[in-house]
Amino acid sequence: MKKLLLGLMSVLAVTFMAVNTAFAYPDVEANHWAAKEINELSEQGVLVGYPDGTFQPDELVTRAEFAAMAIKALGQEHAQVAQPVTFEDIQPDFWAYDAIQKALFFDLISAKDSLFRPDDSVSRAEAILVASNALSDRDISYAKAREILAKKYADFNTLTEEAVINYGKAEIFELIVVQPSMDKARIEADRAATRAECAVILYNMKEQAKENPNAKLAYAMKKKTGEGYVVPNVKVDGSIATIPAGSFLPVQVTGYLSSQTSEIGDIYTAKIAQNCVTSENYILFQEGAYVRGQLLDVVKGRWFIKNGVLYLDNALITTVNDQTAKLKGYCDVKKDRNWFMQFVRAVFKGEKLSVSADSTIFIKTFSPIKVDLTNGWILE
């Protein structure tokens, strides 16, 4: 009986923990119409709650907030934008400046005038259009779009001809969100979108973009390929690659290192002179990236006393995307020796070690490294 009670208590504890993990916000109950989308996007970091731990699903969303959410939902927060667009009401130090520029680059929004109005509430029309713009074009006639909308929405007659076509496409991609509490489905284009509605729109956009991204997103979301040094045993899950701990990465040092002249604590840099790729030729580290660290141990070689030691401790990598991330690893410099020279150096000590500029060494990684194969971003 005691074992049975303990077992039941364990099951209840696990169930309680699972429920609490799945529904993190106290004001978003399990039966809330947008609970699934809110919780999944929150777990992915697309949405965030308020400091008090609530989500407040009926609150409104600003245009700047929605642009940032959309870019993050599409996984393009690390994309590079070459030519930013100037707005009178947004400066480069504005918190969502980069996200807005990326939304413009990927054609999610357009710059129709010199004002962006970042603090205005995003309307349902604007939110739906951003999501629709993220997806590939669907050829749809005005008559077909009108037929699709007329079957469901009571206010479709209030839309312009251009809007009818846009909303027809949006309906095909399930981007027009209607709360279950409405007595009759309405598009309500001009009404400000709530946080819950934005969550569902973004969730549906994210799912549809996996198969139907627009042209720019399709290229950005494609895993980049190339020839180079194959790092073995890399695990690829979707667009994310995991380089296992203990992997060897070839790099070329940029300066001379020696057991006789270098000192402990000296800084060294090295460059990735060829792409590091997976067995499928997906690029992990692009040629041109730099790594750096310091000499952790240096011992001079002395005849009949000791062999030289040259031990490099790597700390950072700077990718071609100008991202500086941790890359912990080491290189214990050794000379290639046959069995006879190994015996000689074991008995007659005094070996001197050196690495000339542009020589290749292999850094052995301490821990797994995750890389986004679509943009080369290292996930920390």
N, C-alpha and C positions, 0 to 999 in steps of 0.2 A: 504493500500500500504506500509506504514511504517513497519507494522508487517511482511509483505511478504519479504521486503528487508532484515530485520533483520534475518529472518529465512534462507534466501539464504546465507547470510554472515556466519551464524553459520555452515551451511552444508559445505561451502567452507573451513572454518577454520578447521573443523574436518577432512575433506579429506586431507588438506595440512599437518596437524599434523600426520595423519596416514601414509602418504607417507614418510614423513621425519623420522618417527619412524622405518618403515619397512626397509628403505634403508639408513643406517647410514653413509656410506662412500661416499664422493663426487666423487671418481673415480670408483665406482661400480654402474653403472646405473641400473634401474629396468629391462632393457632388456638384461643385461649382462648374458652370458650363464651359469655362476656359481653364480648369485646373490642370489638365494634362499639358497644355501648351505653356502655361505660366511656369509650371514646375520644371519641365524639361529645358526650356530656354534659360531658366535661372541656374540650373545645374551646369549648363554649358557656358555660363557667364555672359550671355546676351542681355539678360534682364537682371536688374538688381532691385532689392527691396529698400525700404526706408530704414533710417538708423534705429527705429524702435522694433525692427524685425517684421513689420507688416509689409504687404505689397500694395494695398489700396487699389484694387482693380478698377474702381469707378472714377479714379482721378484722371486728369488729362495729361497729354504728352506734348512737349514742345517740338517744333520742327527740327531743332538741333538734336534733341534727344532721339527722335525717330531716325534721323540720318545716321547717327552713331550706332543705334541698335541694328539697323539694316545692314550696315557694313560688317558689323561683328557677326550677325546671323549668317552672312554669306562667306565668312572666314577670310575677309579681305582687309583686316585691320593693319596688316603689315605690307600691303601693296605700296608700290612707289608711284608717285605722281610727279611728272617732270615740270609741267606748266600750270601752276595754280591760277584759279580765277579770282579776281579781285571783287570784293563786296564792300560797300561803304560802312556797313554795320557789323562787320566781322574782321578782327585783326588776327595776325598769326599767333598771338598768345591766347586766343579764345580757346576754351577747353575742347570744343568740338571742331576746331578749324580743320584739322587733318581729315577727320571723318567726313566732313562736308565736301572737302576737295576730292576725296575718293568717291563719294556718291556722285559727284559731277563727272569724274573720269569714267566711271562705269555706266554712265547714262541713266542713272536712277532718277536724277533730278536735272533740271535745265536752268541756266542762268538767263532768265527773261529780262531782268532789270538789274540795277546796281544794288538792290537791297535783298537780303536773304530772309529777314525777319526771324532770327533764330529763336526768339522767346515767345513767338506766337504759338498758340495751340495748333497741332497738326489736325487738319480736317480728315474725315473719312475718305473724301475724294483724293486728297494728297497722299494719304497712307496707301490706299489701294493702287494709285498710279505708280508710286515708287516701287511697290512690290511687283506690279505688272511689267514695269520697265526692266526689271532684273531678268525677265524671262524672254525666251525667243519669240520672235514675231509669229503670230498666227494670222494667216490670211482669212479674214472674215468680212463679209459684206454687211452693209447697214441693215438690209432686210433680215439676214440671218441673226445678227446681234439683237435686233429688235424682237425677233421671234423668241429668242432665248430668254431675254429679260421680261417680256410680257407674261410668260408663264409663271413667274414667281414674284415680281416686284410691283407693288401697287403704284409707285411713284415714277415708273420708268418714263412716262410721258413728259416729265419735267426736264429731261436731259436733252442736250443739243445733239445733233447728228454725230459730231465727232465723239462726244461723250458716250453715246450709245455704243459705238464701235469699241471704244476703250473698255467699257464695262462688260461688253459681250465677251471680250478676250479674258477679262478678269474673272468672269463667272465660269468660264471653261477651266481656268486654273484654280478655282475654288478660293478666290481672294476676297470676295464680297462676304463679309461676316455679318450675320444677323443674330442678335441675341434671342434666345428661346422665349424670353418674356414678351416679345412683341406679338400683338394680336394678329398683325399681318406684315409680311416681309416688306421692308422698305430699304432702299439704297441710302437715303439720307446723306447725300453727297456733301452738303455744306455743314453738317453737324460735326463738332469736335470729336475726335476718336478717343475712347477711353483706353486706359492701360491694358485692360483685358482684351479689348478688340484689337489693339495693336499687337498683343502677344499672339493671337490667333492668325492675324494677317502675316506676321513675320514667320511664324511656324510653317504655314502653308507655302509661303514664298521659298523658304529654306528647303523644304521637301521637293518642291517643283523644280528648283534650280539644280538639283542633282541630275536631272535628266534633260531639262529644258532651259539652260542658262542663255543669256544673250551672248552676242559674239565676243565681246570683251571679257565677260566673265568666263566664258568657255575656255578662252586661252589662259586666263589667270588661274583657273581651277585645274588645268591640265598638269599632270606630273611632268616635270622637265627631265629630258633624257640627254645622254651624251656618252662619249667614250672616256675611259680613264682607268684608274686603279680600282679594282673590285675589292670592296671590303666584305669579307665573308660573313655568313650567318646573320645578315641584317634582316629583321622582321618588318614586313610592310603590311600595314593595316589601313586600307583606304589610301589616303594621301599622306599618312604619317609613317615614317620609318624609325625604327629603334635600332641604334647601333649598340651591340652588346658590350658590356664591360670586358676589358681584356683585348679589345680590337687594336690592331696596329694601323696607324695612319702615317703615310710617308710625307715628309716635309723637307724643304731645302733651307738650311740655315743661311742667314744673311751676313754673318760675320765669322771670323776665325775663332775657334775655341780650342783650348789646350789644357791638358792636365798640368803642364809646366808653367803656364803664364796666367791662366784664368783664376779668378778668385770666387770663393763661396759668396753668393748673393749677387753676382754679376747678372744683369738682365740679358736675355737673348731673345731674338725674334727669328721666325722662320716663315716661309711662305708655302702655301699649297700650290705646287708647280703644275699639277695636273688634277683634273676632276677626280674626286673620290665618289665612286658610284656603287649601287647595289648590283647583284647578279643580273637584274633585269635592265641594267644601265640607267636607272633613275639616279639623278645627281643628288648626292648628299652634301658635299662641300665643293663649291665651284672653284676652279682655278683662279688664283688671284687673292684668295683669302689669306689672312696672316694669323699666326699663333705666336704667343709670347709667354715667357715665364722667367725663371731664374735658375742659376746653378745652385743646387742644394748641397752637393758634396763634390769637393775637388781635392785630390791627393796627388802630389807630385810623384812620378816614378823615380825610384832610386835604385841604382845597381846593387844587387845582392840584398836589398832591404825590403822593398815593396814595389808592387806594380802600381801604375797610375790609375786613378779613379776619376771619372767624369760623369756626373749624374745630373740630369736636367729635369727640373720639375716644371711642367707646363701648367698654366693657370687660365689663360683666356684665348679666345679666337675672335677675330674681327672679320666678318663675312663680306662678300662683295655688296651686300645690302646695307653696309655700314652698321650692322648689328654687332655689338660686343657682348659676348656671352661666355659663361664658364665652360672651359674644356680642361678638366683635370686629367693629367696623365704624366708619364715620366719616360725618360729614355736613359738607360744605362749603357753608355757608349762602350762597345767592345770591338776588338779587331777580329776579323775572320781568320781563324788559324786551323791548320790541319792538326791531327793528333800528335804529331811530333813536336810542333811548336807549342801546343798546349802543355806538353810535358816539360819542354825547355823553360817556359815561363813559370811553371809551377815550382821548378827547382832553382832556376837562375832568374831571380826577380829583377825588375828594373824597366818594365815596359812603359813606354810613354804613349799617351793617347792624344789625338788631335782630330779636329773636324774643320776642314777648310771651307771657306765661303762657297755657297751653292752646292755643297755636298748634301746628299740625302740621308736623313736619319728617320727612325720610326718611333713615333710616340705611341705608347701603350696606354689606353684609356683606363681610368680608375672605375668609372661608373657608366651606366647606360646613357645614351644621348638620343633625344628625340628630335627629328627634323621634319618640317613640313615640306614635302617634295614638290609642292606647287610653287613655292616662293623661296625655298632655302632657309626659312626662318627656324632658328633653334628654339625649341620649346623648353622653358625652364620651370 
